[in-house]
Amino acid sequence: MAIKNLFAAGGVVMWPLLGFSVVAIALISERIIFWARVNKRQNRVVKEVLQLYRHENVVGAIDKLKQNADLPIARIFLAALELEQPTPEEFRLALESEAQAELPLLKRFNTIFDTIVSISPLLGLLGTILGLINSFASLNIGDVGGSRTAGVTSGISEALVSTATGLVVAIFTLLFANTFRGFYLRQTALIQEYGGQIELLYRRRYQQQEISYASTR
């Protein structure tokens, strides 16, 4: 079935379904680029930063983070490392507050994906119902078994096009939405893990400074 005939068969609901599909493809493309960048570089950057910080090279760690400031974990670390002589509690609060600020970026467009997944099948069903109404409206009782019956049967099959289209849009979007949701959950777990590691290193460094300061008095 040609695209023109497909839209004619599906009815008016095919246009919002087309709009949903275009929006879904655009947002999915943006999320694929975002997560590909994060997954490709994040682990390497974090390991290098932790290694630098472990060897007391705080300046080098901060410079490394600034070079990769497009990564959420880098911005989280910077929020804590750039504080002026914070206490361990202040360091932890800086990590937690910046992590909370990054969460909306990590789950960006989830609401739109959920809306498309929910509404697309309903629009498809609406298109089918409207198509059936039009098909049966053209059928008179005396025409049952006559020449118009074949037209009604053809109209019913064409009316189902909108339901099929709505399901395709919803399933396609749902597959990627669930994938991105999995990336989000994994990322939040990694933020907690890496944040705990750098907080532990800072606490040790802070305690050593306190001991050194006390011994010099």
TORPA-4810 file (N, C-alpha, C, O; in nm, 3 decimals):
<nodes>
NODE_1_0.085_-0.120_0.000_0.000_0.000_0.000_0.088_0.125_0.000_0.178_0.138_0.083_M
NODE_2_0.063_0.215_-0.093_0.141_0.336_-0.104_0.115_0.426_0.017_0.013_0.415_0.084_A
NODE_3_0.212_0.515_0.041_0.199_0.605_0.156_0.071_0.688_0.146_0.001_0.707_0.245_I
NODE_4_0.043_0.738_0.027_-0.077_0.820_0.006_-0.202_0.740_0.038_-0.292_0.789_0.106_K
NODE_5_-0.207_0.616_-0.011_-0.323_0.531_0.015_-0.330_0.491_0.162_-0.439_0.475_0.218_N
NODE_6_-0.214_0.476_0.225_-0.209_0.441_0.367_-0.272_0.551_0.452_-0.350_0.522_0.543_L
NODE_7_-0.240_0.675_0.421_-0.297_0.786_0.497_-0.445_0.802_0.467_-0.524_0.838_0.555_F
NODE_8_-0.484_0.776_0.343_-0.626_0.785_0.309_-0.706_0.678_0.381_-0.818_0.702_0.425_A
NODE_9_-0.648_0.558_0.394_-0.718_0.448_0.461_-0.724_0.470_0.611_-0.825_0.439_0.674_A
NODE_10_-0.617_0.524_0.668_-0.612_0.543_0.813_-0.697_0.657_0.862_-0.738_0.658_0.978_G
NODE_11_-0.723_0.753_0.778_-0.808_0.864_0.818_-0.731_0.977_0.883_-0.608_0.986_0.873_G
NODE_12_-0.806_1.064_0.949_-0.748_1.187_1.003_-0.648_1.162_1.116_-0.558_1.243_1.138_V
NODE_13_-0.661_1.050_1.187_-0.570_1.025_1.300_-0.430_0.990_1.254_-0.337_0.987_1.335_V
NODE_14_-0.412_0.965_1.125_-0.279_0.932_1.076_-0.185_1.052_1.086_-0.064_1.034_1.099_M
NODE_15_-0.239_1.172_1.081_-0.153_1.292_1.087_-0.095_1.313_1.227_0.026_1.336_1.237_W
NODE_16_-0.173_1.305_1.334_-0.108_1.313_1.466_-0.015_1.195_1.493_0.087_1.211_1.561_P
NODE_17_-0.047_1.078_1.440_0.044_0.964_1.455_0.175_0.990_1.382_0.282_0.952_1.429_L
NODE_18_0.167_1.054_1.266_0.289_1.092_1.194_0.369_1.191_1.277_0.491_1.180_1.288_L
NODE_19_0.299_1.289_1.337_0.369_1.386_1.422_0.435_1.319_1.541_0.549_1.353_1.575_G
NODE_20_0.367_1.224_1.605_0.425_1.152_1.718_0.549_1.074_1.675_0.649_1.069_1.747_F
NODE_21_0.541_1.012_1.559_0.655_0.932_1.513_0.776_1.020_1.483_0.889_0.981_1.512_S
NODE_22_0.752_1.137_1.424_0.863_1.230_1.396_0.926_1.279_1.526_1.048_1.282_1.539_V
NODE_23_0.842_1.317_1.621_0.893_1.362_1.751_0.971_1.251_1.820_1.080_1.274_1.874_V
NODE_24_0.916_1.130_1.818_0.983_1.017_1.883_1.120_0.990_1.820_1.218_0.967_1.892_A
NODE_25_1.127_0.992_1.688_1.255_0.966_1.621_1.357_1.074_1.655_1.474_1.044_1.677_I
NODE_26_1.313_1.200_1.658_1.405_1.310_1.691_1.458_1.297_1.833_1.578_1.311_1.856_A
NODE_27_1.369_1.271_1.929_1.412_1.261_2.069_1.495_1.136_2.094_1.590_1.138_2.172_L
NODE_28_1.459_1.027_2.028_1.538_0.904_2.041_1.679_0.925_1.988_1.775_0.877_2.048_I
NODE_29_1.691_0.996_1.877_1.824_1.025_1.820_1.909_1.105_1.919_2.028_1.078_1.937_S
NODE_30_1.846_1.206_1.983_1.920_1.287_2.080_1.966_1.203_2.199_2.079_1.218_2.245_E
NODE_31_1.878_1.115_2.248_1.913_1.031_2.362_2.020_0.928_2.326_2.105_0.896_2.409_R
NODE_32_2.018_0.877_2.204_2.121_0.782_2.161_2.257_0.849_2.160_2.355_0.792_2.207_I
NODE_33_2.264_0.971_2.107_2.390_1.046_2.104_2.438_1.074_2.246_2.556_1.059_2.276_I
NODE_34_2.346_1.116_2.334_2.381_1.147_2.472_2.437_1.026_2.544_2.544_1.033_2.604_F
NODE_35_2.366_0.915_2.540_2.409_0.796_2.614_2.533_0.733_2.552_2.614_0.674_2.623_W
NODE_36_2.549_0.744_2.421_2.670_0.692_2.358_2.792_0.769_2.407_2.897_0.710_2.433_A
NODE_37_2.779_0.901_2.419_2.889_0.983_2.470_2.921_0.949_2.616_3.037_0.935_2.653_R
NODE_38_2.818_0.935_2.697_2.838_0.904_2.839_2.902_0.767_2.856_3.002_0.753_2.928_V
NODE_39_2.846_0.665_2.791_2.896_0.528_2.809_3.035_0.508_2.751_3.109_0.421_2.796_N
NODE_40_3.070_0.587_2.651_3.200_0.570_2.587_3.315_0.626_2.670_3.423_0.568_2.673_K
NODE_41_3.291_0.739_2.738_3.402_0.810_2.803_3.398_0.809_2.954_3.501_0.827_3.019_R
NODE_42_3.282_0.788_3.012_3.268_0.812_3.155_3.361_0.726_3.240_3.434_0.780_3.324_Q
NODE_43_3.360_0.595_3.221_3.440_0.507_3.307_3.589_0.542_3.301_3.657_0.543_3.403_N
NODE_44_3.638_0.571_3.180_3.779_0.606_3.166_3.812_0.736_3.239_3.912_0.745_3.309_R
NODE_45_3.726_0.836_3.221_3.749_0.966_3.285_3.746_0.953_3.437_3.833_1.007_3.505_V
NODE_46_3.649_0.882_3.489_3.636_0.868_3.634_3.757_0.795_3.693_3.809_0.837_3.796_V
NODE_47_3.801_0.690_3.629_3.917_0.616_3.680_4.042_0.703_3.681_4.121_0.697_3.775_K
NODE_48_4.060_0.783_3.575_4.176_0.872_3.571_4.168_0.979_3.681_4.269_1.011_3.744_E
NODE_49_4.049_1.033_3.703_4.031_1.136_3.805_4.057_1.079_3.945_4.125_1.140_4.026_V
NODE_50_4.001_0.962_3.971_4.022_0.899_4.101_4.169_0.866_4.124_4.220_0.878_4.235_L
NODE_51_4.237_0.824_4.017_4.379_0.792_4.028_4.460_0.918_4.060_4.549_0.915_4.145_Q
NODE_52_4.429_1.028_3.991_4.498_1.154_4.018_4.471_1.202_4.161_4.563_1.247_4.230_L
NODE_53_4.347_1.192_4.202_4.311_1.240_4.336_4.375_1.151_4.444_4.415_1.199_4.550_Y
NODE_54_4.383_1.024_4.415_4.444_0.931_4.511_4.591_0.962_4.533_4.644_0.937_4.641_R
NODE_55_4.657_1.017_4.431_4.798_1.052_4.440_4.817_1.201_4.474_4.921_1.259_4.443_H
NODE_56_4.717_1.260_4.537_4.723_1.399_4.586_4.736_1.503_4.475_4.772_1.618_4.502_E
NODE_57_4.705_1.466_4.352_4.710_1.561_4.241_4.570_1.619_4.220_4.501_1.586_4.123_N
NODE_58_4.529_1.706_4.313_4.394_1.761_4.308_4.377_1.853_4.187_4.273_1.850_4.121_V
NODE_59_4.477_1.933_4.159_4.470_2.025_4.046_4.455_1.948_3.915_4.376_1.986_3.829_V
NODE_60_4.532_1.841_3.901_4.523_1.759_3.780_4.386_1.694_3.767_4.332_1.682_3.657_G
NODE_61_4.330_1.652_3.880_4.196_1.591_3.877_4.091_1.692_3.834_4.002_1.661_3.755_A
NODE_62_4.101_1.814_3.887_4.004_1.918_3.851_4.018_1.956_3.704_3.917_1.974_3.635_I
NODE_63_4.141_1.967_3.656_4.162_1.998_3.514_4.102_1.889_3.424_4.043_1.918_3.320_D
NODE_64_4.119_1.764_3.465_4.065_1.653_3.388_3.912_1.660_3.384_3.851_1.633_3.281_K
NODE_65_3.854_1.695_3.496_3.708_1.705_3.502_3.658_1.821_3.416_3.556_1.808_3.348_L
NODE_66_3.728_1.932_3.417_3.688_2.047_3.336_3.697_2.016_3.187_3.618_2.067_3.108_K
NODE_67_3.794_1.933_3.149_3.807_1.894_3.009_3.690_1.806_2.963_3.662_1.795_2.844_Q
NODE_68_3.624_1.743_3.060_3.511_1.653_3.029_3.384_1.699_3.099_3.305_1.618_3.146_N
NODE_69_3.365_1.831_3.106_3.252_1.888_3.178_3.118_1.860_3.112_3.013_1.890_3.169_A
NODE_70_3.119_1.802_2.992_2.993_1.765_2.929_2.936_1.636_2.986_2.822_1.600_2.955_D
NODE_71_3.014_1.566_3.070_2.967_1.444_3.134_2.901_1.478_3.268_2.955_1.559_3.344_L
NODE_72_2.787_1.419_3.300_2.721_1.448_3.428_2.809_1.418_3.549_2.812_1.497_3.643_P
NODE_73_2.880_1.307_3.548_2.963_1.270_3.663_3.076_1.370_3.683_3.117_1.394_3.797_I
NODE_74_3.127_1.430_3.576_3.233_1.529_3.588_3.181_1.655_3.656_3.250_1.713_3.740_A
NODE_75_3.061_1.697_3.621_3.003_1.816_3.684_2.974_1.790_3.832_2.987_1.880_3.915_R
NODE_76_2.934_1.668_3.865_2.908_1.632_4.005_3.036_1.639_4.087_3.037_1.695_4.196_I
NODE_77_3.143_1.581_4.035_3.272_1.583_4.105_3.323_1.726_4.121_3.375_1.763_4.226_F
NODE_78_3.309_1.807_4.014_3.358_1.944_4.019_3.287_2.026_4.126_3.349_2.110_4.192_L
NODE_79_3.158_2.001_4.144_3.083_2.077_4.244_3.141_2.058_4.384_3.134_2.149_4.467_A
NODE_80_3.199_1.941_4.410_3.257_1.915_4.542_3.404_1.954_4.548_3.449_2.012_4.647_A
NODE_81_3.480_1.922_4.444_3.625_1.945_4.448_3.660_2.093_4.441_3.768_2.131_4.486_L
NODE_82_3.574_2.175_4.386_3.604_2.318_4.376_3.568_2.397_4.501_3.590_2.518_4.506_E
NODE_83_3.513_2.330_4.602_3.486_2.398_4.728_3.616_2.432_4.800_3.715_2.359_4.789_L
NODE_84_3.614_2.540_4.873_3.732_2.583_4.948_3.736_2.515_5.085_3.661_2.552_5.176_E
NODE_85_3.824_2.416_5.099_3.846_2.345_5.224_3.716_2.306_5.293_3.691_2.347_5.407_Q
NODE_86_3.634_2.228_5.227_3.507_2.188_5.289_3.527_2.079_5.394_3.627_2.006_5.391_P
NODE_87_3.434_2.070_5.486_3.433_1.957_5.578_3.382_1.834_5.502_3.321_1.849_5.395_T
NODE_88_3.404_1.714_5.554_3.350_1.595_5.486_3.199_1.602_5.465_3.148_1.554_5.364_P
NODE_89_3.129_1.662_5.560_2.984_1.674_5.546_2.948_1.770_5.433_2.857_1.742_5.356_E
NODE_90_3.017_1.880_5.423_2.993_1.974_5.314_3.029_1.913_5.179_2.960_1.935_5.079_E
NODE_91_3.136_1.836_5.177_3.177_1.767_5.054_3.067_1.671_5.008_3.032_1.667_4.891_F
NODE_92_3.014_1.594_5.102_2.909_1.498_5.069_2.782_1.570_5.021_2.720_1.528_4.924_R
NODE_93_2.745_1.678_5.088_2.626_1.753_5.048_2.641_1.813_4.909_2.545_1.818_4.832_L
NODE_94_2.762_1.858_4.876_2.786_1.912_4.742_2.768_1.804_4.636_2.709_1.829_4.531_A
NODE_95_2.819_1.685_4.663_2.802_1.573_4.570_2.654_1.539_4.553_2.606_1.521_4.441_L
NODE_96_2.583_1.530_4.663_2.443_1.489_4.658_2.356_1.593_4.589_2.269_1.558_4.509_E
NODE_97_2.377_1.720_4.620_2.295_1.825_4.559_2.318_1.835_4.409_2.223_1.854_4.332_S
NODE_98_2.444_1.824_4.366_2.471_1.830_4.222_2.419_1.705_4.152_2.374_1.714_4.038_E
NODE_99_2.425_1.590_4.219_2.370_1.468_4.160_2.219_1.482_4.139_2.167_1.439_4.036_A
NODE_100_2.150_1.541_4.235_2.006_1.564_4.220_1.977_1.660_4.105_1.877_1.645_4.035_Q
NODE_101_2.066_1.758_4.086_2.047_1.854_3.976_2.067_1.788_3.839_2.010_1.832_3.740_A
NODE_102_2.148_1.682_3.835_2.176_1.614_3.708_2.069_1.512_3.671_2.060_1.473_3.554_E
NODE_103_1.989_1.467_3.767_1.891_1.362_3.740_1.792_1.399_3.629_1.763_1.315_3.544_L
NODE_104_1.737_1.523_3.627_1.645_1.556_3.518_1.708_1.543_3.379_1.639_1.506_3.284_P
NODE_105_1.836_1.572_3.367_1.903_1.557_3.238_1.914_1.410_3.199_1.901_1.375_3.082_L
NODE_106_1.937_1.324_3.298_1.953_1.181_3.270_1.821_1.117_3.226_1.821_1.028_3.142_L
NODE_107_1.709_1.163_3.282_1.580_1.105_3.244_1.500_1.200_3.154_1.377_1.199_3.154_K
NODE_108_1.571_1.279_3.079_1.508_1.376_2.990_1.420_1.305_2.886_1.456_1.200_2.834_R
NODE_109_1.306_1.365_2.856_1.209_1.318_2.756_1.133_1.192_2.799_1.052_1.143_2.720_F
NODE_110_1.154_1.139_2.918_1.082_1.019_2.960_0.930_1.043_2.960_0.853_0.955_2.921_N
NODE_111_0.889_1.161_3.005_0.746_1.191_3.008_0.687_1.195_2.868_0.576_1.148_2.845_T
NODE_112_0.762_1.252_2.774_0.714_1.258_2.635_0.704_1.118_2.576_0.607_1.086_2.509_I
NODE_113_0.805_1.034_2.602_0.799_0.896_2.553_0.678_0.823_2.610_0.609_0.752_2.538_F
NODE_114_0.653_0.840_2.740_0.538_0.773_2.802_0.407_0.822_2.742_0.314_0.744_2.724_D
NODE_115_0.401_0.951_2.710_0.279_1.006_2.650_0.255_0.947_2.512_0.143_0.909_2.478_T
NODE_116_0.361_0.939_2.431_0.348_0.882_2.297_0.306_0.736_2.303_0.220_0.692_2.227_I
NODE_117_0.368_0.661_2.395_0.335_0.519_2.409_0.189_0.500_2.451_0.124_0.406_2.408_V
NODE_118_0.139_0.589_2.535_0.002_0.576_2.585_-0.104_0.621_2.483_-0.208_0.558_2.469_S
NODE_119_-0.075_0.731_2.414_-0.177_0.791_2.328_-0.182_0.728_2.188_-0.289_0.721_2.128_I
NODE_120_-0.068_0.684_2.137_-0.066_0.632_1.999_-0.164_0.517_1.977_-0.239_0.521_1.879_S
NODE_121_-0.168_0.413_2.062_-0.267_0.307_2.039_-0.411_0.358_2.048_-0.498_0.310_1.975_P
NODE_122_-0.436_0.454_2.138_-0.572_0.508_2.150_-0.612_0.586_2.025_-0.726_0.577_1.980_L
NODE_123_-0.518_0.661_1.970_-0.547_0.730_1.844_-0.573_0.630_1.732_-0.664_0.648_1.651_L
NODE_124_-0.493_0.524_1.728_-0.516_0.421_1.626_-0.653_0.357_1.641_-0.722_0.332_1.542_G
NODE_125_-0.693_0.330_1.766_-0.826_0.273_1.790_-0.936_0.369_1.750_-1.038_0.329_1.694_L
NODE_126_-0.915_0.498_1.779_-1.013_0.599_1.739_-1.028_0.603_1.588_-1.139_0.614_1.536_L
NODE_127_-0.915_0.595_1.517_-0.921_0.594_1.371_-0.997_0.474_1.317_-1.072_0.486_1.220_G
NODE_128_-0.978_0.358_1.380_-1.050_0.238_1.337_-1.200_0.253_1.361_-1.281_0.216_1.276_T
NODE_129_-1.237_0.305_1.477_-1.380_0.323_1.508_-1.445_0.419_1.409_-1.554_0.393_1.360_I
NODE_130_-1.376_0.530_1.380_-1.430_0.625_1.283_-1.444_0.561_1.145_-1.542_0.585_1.074_L
NODE_131_-1.345_0.480_1.108_-1.352_0.411_0.980_-1.468_0.312_0.973_-1.535_0.301_0.871_G
NODE_132_-1.490_0.240_1.083_-1.602_0.145_1.086_-1.735_0.217_1.079_-1.828_0.171_1.013_L
NODE_133_-1.744_0.330_1.148_-1.869_0.408_1.144_-1.899_0.452_1.001_-2.012_0.443_0.955_I
NODE_134_-1.797_0.499_0.933_-1.816_0.542_0.794_-1.855_0.425_0.703_-1.938_0.439_0.614_N
NODE_135_-1.792_0.309_0.729_-1.821_0.192_0.645_-1.965_0.146_0.663_-2.034_0.120_0.565_S
NODE_136_-2.009_0.135_0.787_-2.145_0.084_0.811_-2.251_0.190_0.781_-2.366_0.158_0.752_F
NODE_137_-2.211_0.317_0.786_-2.307_0.421_0.753_-2.349_0.416_0.607_-2.459_0.458_0.571_A
NODE_138_-2.260_0.364_0.524_-2.290_0.356_0.381_-2.364_0.228_0.344_-2.394_0.205_0.227_S
NODE_139_-2.392_0.142_0.444_-2.455_0.013_0.417_-2.602_0.018_0.460_-2.632_0.051_0.574_L
NODE_140_-2.692_-0.014_0.367_-2.834_-0.025_0.399_-2.869_-0.171_0.425_-2.801_-0.261_0.377_N
NODE_141_-2.975_-0.193_0.501_-3.015_-0.331_0.535_-3.043_-0.411_0.410_-3.012_-0.530_0.404_I
NODE_142_-3.103_-0.348_0.310_-3.135_-0.421_0.188_-3.015_-0.455_0.104_-3.025_-0.535_0.011_G
NODE_143_-2.899_-0.395_0.136_-2.780_-0.421_0.056_-2.698_-0.537_0.111_-2.597_-0.574_0.050_D
NODE_144_-2.738_-0.597_0.225_-2.661_-0.706_0.283_-2.655_-0.822_0.185_-2.759_-0.870_0.139_V
NODE_145_-2.539_-0.867_0.153_-2.519_-0.973_0.055_-2.510_-0.920_-0.085_-2.486_-0.996_-0.179_G
NODE_146_-2.529_-0.789_-0.102_-2.524_-0.730_-0.234_-2.387_-0.678_-0.267_-2.287_-0.719_-0.209_G
NODE_147_-2.383_-0.585_-0.364_-2.255_-0.535_-0.414_-2.184_-0.447_-0.314_-2.061_-0.439_-0.315_S
NODE_148_-2.259_-0.379_-0.225_-2.196_-0.288_-0.131_-2.127_-0.361_-0.016_-2.043_-0.303_0.053_R
NODE_149_-2.162_-0.487_0.003_-2.101_-0.562_0.113_-1.950_-0.573_0.095_-1.875_-0.562_0.191_T
NODE_150_-1.906_-0.595_-0.028_-1.763_-0.604_-0.055_-1.694_-0.473_-0.022_-1.581_-0.472_0.028_A
NODE_151_-1.761_-0.362_-0.051_-1.704_-0.232_-0.019_-1.690_-0.212_0.130_-1.592_-0.155_0.177_G
NODE_152_-1.791_-0.260_0.206_-1.785_-0.248_0.352_-1.669_-0.332_0.407_-1.596_-0.287_0.495_V
NODE_153_-1.654_-0.453_0.355_-1.544_-0.539_0.399_-1.408_-0.475_0.372_-1.318_-0.478_0.456_T
NODE_154_-1.395_-0.415_0.254_-1.272_-0.344_0.221_-1.252_-0.225_0.313_-1.139_-0.197_0.355_S
NODE_155_-1.361_-0.155_0.344_-1.350_-0.040_0.434_-1.306_-0.080_0.573_-1.230_-0.007_0.637_G
NODE_156_-1.352_-0.197_0.623_-1.313_-0.244_0.755_-1.163_-0.274_0.759_-1.094_-0.237_0.854_I
NODE_157_-1.113_-0.342_0.656_-0.971_-0.375_0.653_-0.886_-0.248_0.646_-0.780_-0.241_0.707_S
NODE_158_-0.934_-0.149_0.572_-0.860_-0.024_0.564_-0.866_0.052_0.696_-0.770_0.119_0.735_E
NODE_159_-0.979_0.042_0.765_-0.993_0.113_0.892_-0.895_0.059_0.996_-0.852_0.134_1.084_A
NODE_160_-0.860_-0.067_0.987_-0.766_-0.126_1.081_-0.623_-0.076_1.063_-0.537_-0.101_1.146_L
NODE_161_-0.599_-0.005_0.953_-0.465_0.051_0.928_-0.425_0.146_1.039_-0.310_0.146_1.081_V
NODE_162_-0.517_0.228_1.088_-0.484_0.326_1.191_-0.445_0.257_1.322_-0.353_0.302_1.390_S
NODE_163_-0.514_0.148_1.357_-0.478_0.073_1.478_-0.339_0.014_1.466_-0.258_0.022_1.558_T
NODE_164_-0.312_-0.045_1.351_-0.179_-0.103_1.329_-0.070_0.004_1.336_0.035_-0.017_1.395_A
NODE_165_-0.097_0.119_1.276_0.001_0.228_1.279_0.024_0.277_1.421_0.138_0.301_1.461_T
NODE_166_-0.084_0.294_1.497_-0.070_0.338_1.636_0.011_0.240_1.718_0.092_0.281_1.801_G
NODE_167_-0.010_0.112_1.697_0.066_0.010_1.771_0.213_0.011_1.731_0.301_-0.005_1.816_L
NODE_168_0.241_0.030_1.603_0.380_0.035_1.558_0.453_0.153_1.622_0.565_0.137_1.671_V
NODE_169_0.390_0.270_1.622_0.452_0.388_1.683_0.476_0.366_1.832_0.582_0.399_1.884_V
NODE_170_0.376_0.308_1.900_0.388_0.286_2.045_0.496_0.183_2.078_0.575_0.204_2.169_A
NODE_171_0.499_0.073_2.003_0.598_-0.032_2.030_0.739_0.018_2.002_0.831_-0.008_2.080_I
NODE_172_0.756_0.087_1.892_0.887_0.142_1.857_0.938_0.237_1.965_1.053_0.229_2.007_F
NODE_173_0.850_0.326_2.010_0.890_0.421_2.114_0.915_0.353_2.246_1.009_0.389_2.318_T
NODE_174_0.833_0.254_2.280_0.847_0.184_2.407_0.980_0.110_2.417_1.043_0.108_2.523_L
NODE_175_1.023_0.048_2.308_1.149_-0.024_2.309_1.266_0.067_2.347_1.348_0.033_2.431_L
NODE_176_1.272_0.183_2.284_1.381_0.277_2.314_1.362_0.342_2.451_1.460_0.363_2.522_F
NODE_177_1.238_0.373_2.488_1.214_0.434_2.620_1.260_0.342_2.732_1.321_0.388_2.829_A
NODE_178_1.233_0.213_2.720_1.277_0.118_2.822_1.429_0.104_2.824_1.489_0.087_2.930_N
NODE_179_1.490_0.112_2.707_1.637_0.107_2.700_1.698_0.227_2.770_1.792_0.213_2.848_T
NODE_180_1.644_0.345_2.743_1.696_0.467_2.807_1.669_0.465_2.958_1.748_0.517_3.036_F
NODE_181_1.557_0.406_2.998_1.527_0.396_3.141_1.629_0.304_3.210_1.670_0.329_3.323_R
NODE_182_1.670_0.199_3.140_1.775_0.112_3.194_1.907_0.184_3.206_1.978_0.167_3.305_G
NODE_183_1.942_0.266_3.106_2.064_0.347_3.114_2.058_0.442_3.232_2.158_0.462_3.302_F
NODE_184_1.941_0.501_3.255_1.925_0.595_3.366_1.947_0.526_3.501_2.017_0.579_3.587_Y
NODE_185_1.886_0.410_3.519_1.903_0.338_3.645_2.048_0.297_3.667_2.100_0.305_3.778_L
NODE_186_2.113_0.253_3.560_2.254_0.215_3.571_2.339_0.336_3.604_2.433_0.327_3.683_R
NODE_187_2.307_0.450_3.543_2.385_0.571_3.567_2.371_0.620_3.710_2.470_0.661_3.771_Q
NODE_188_2.250_0.616_3.765_2.231_0.659_3.903_2.309_0.569_3.999_2.362_0.616_4.099_T
NODE_189_2.315_0.439_3.968_2.393_0.348_4.052_2.542_0.380_4.043_2.613_0.375_4.144_A
NODE_190_2.591_0.412_3.922_2.732_0.446_3.906_2.766_0.578_3.974_2.874_0.593_4.031_L
NODE_191_2.673_0.674_3.971_2.697_0.802_4.039_2.712_0.778_4.188_2.800_0.838_4.251_I
NODE_192_2.629_0.694_4.245_2.640_0.663_4.388_2.772_0.591_4.418_2.838_0.619_4.518_Q
NODE_193_2.810_0.498_4.329_2.935_0.423_4.351_3.056_0.515_4.341_3.140_0.516_4.432_E
NODE_194_3.066_0.591_4.233_3.182_0.678_4.214_3.183_0.792_4.316_3.288_0.832_4.365_Y
NODE_195_3.063_0.845_4.349_3.056_0.949_4.450_3.102_0.899_4.585_3.168_0.972_4.659_G
NODE_196_3.068_0.775_4.618_3.114_0.717_4.743_3.265_0.700_4.745_3.328_0.720_4.849_G
NODE_197_3.324_0.663_4.632_3.468_0.644_4.626_3.543_0.774_4.647_3.639_0.779_4.724_Q
NODE_198_3.501_0.881_4.579_3.573_1.007_4.594_3.547_1.069_4.731_3.633_1.137_4.786_I
NODE_199_3.429_1.044_4.787_3.401_1.094_4.922_3.491_1.023_5.024_3.541_1.086_5.117_E
NODE_200_3.511_0.893_5.006_3.599_0.818_5.096_3.742_0.869_5.087_3.810_0.884_5.189_L
NODE_201_3.789_0.896_4.964_3.924_0.950_4.946_3.936_1.087_5.012_4.039_1.117_5.073_L
NODE_202_3.833_1.169_5.000_3.840_1.301_5.062_3.841_1.292_5.214_3.913_1.365_5.281_Y
NODE_203_3.760_1.202_5.268_3.758_1.186_5.414_3.894_1.144_5.467_3.938_1.195_5.570_R
NODE_204_3.960_1.053_5.398_4.094_1.010_5.440_4.193_1.127_5.431_4.274_1.148_5.521_R
NODE_205_4.182_1.201_5.322_4.272_1.315_5.305_4.245_1.420_5.412_4.338_1.480_5.466_R
NODE_206_4.120_1.443_5.442_4.083_1.542_5.544_4.133_1.499_5.683_4.184_1.581_5.759_Y
NODE_207_4.120_1.372_5.714_4.166_1.321_5.844_4.317_1.331_5.856_4.370_1.364_5.962_Q
NODE_208_4.388_1.303_5.746_4.533_1.314_5.749_4.576_1.459_5.771_4.671_1.486_5.844_Q
NODE_209_4.504_1.552_5.708_4.535_1.693_5.729_4.508_1.735_5.874_4.583_1.813_5.931_Q
NODE_210_4.402_1.682_5.931_4.369_1.714_6.070_4.476_1.659_6.164_4.515_1.725_6.260_E
NODE_211_4.522_1.538_6.136_4.627_1.477_6.219_4.758_1.556_6.207_4.827_1.581_6.306_I
NODE_212_4.791_1.595_6.084_4.915_1.672_6.060_4.908_1.807_6.130_5.005_1.854_6.188_S
NODE_213_4.789_1.868_6.124_4.772_1.999_6.188_4.783_1.986_6.340_4.843_2.071_6.406_Y
NODE_214_4.722_1.878_6.393_4.727_1.859_6.539_4.869_1.829_6.587_4.908_1.870_6.697_A
NODE_215_4.946_1.758_6.505_5.083_1.721_6.547_5.178_1.839_6.545_5.279_1.838_6.615_S
NODE_216_5.147_1.941_6.466_5.233_2.058_6.458_5.203_2.160_6.567_5.279_2.254_6.587_T
NODE_217_5.094_2.142_6.636_5.058_2.239_6.742_5.134_2.209_6.872_5.116_2.279_6.972_R
</nodes>
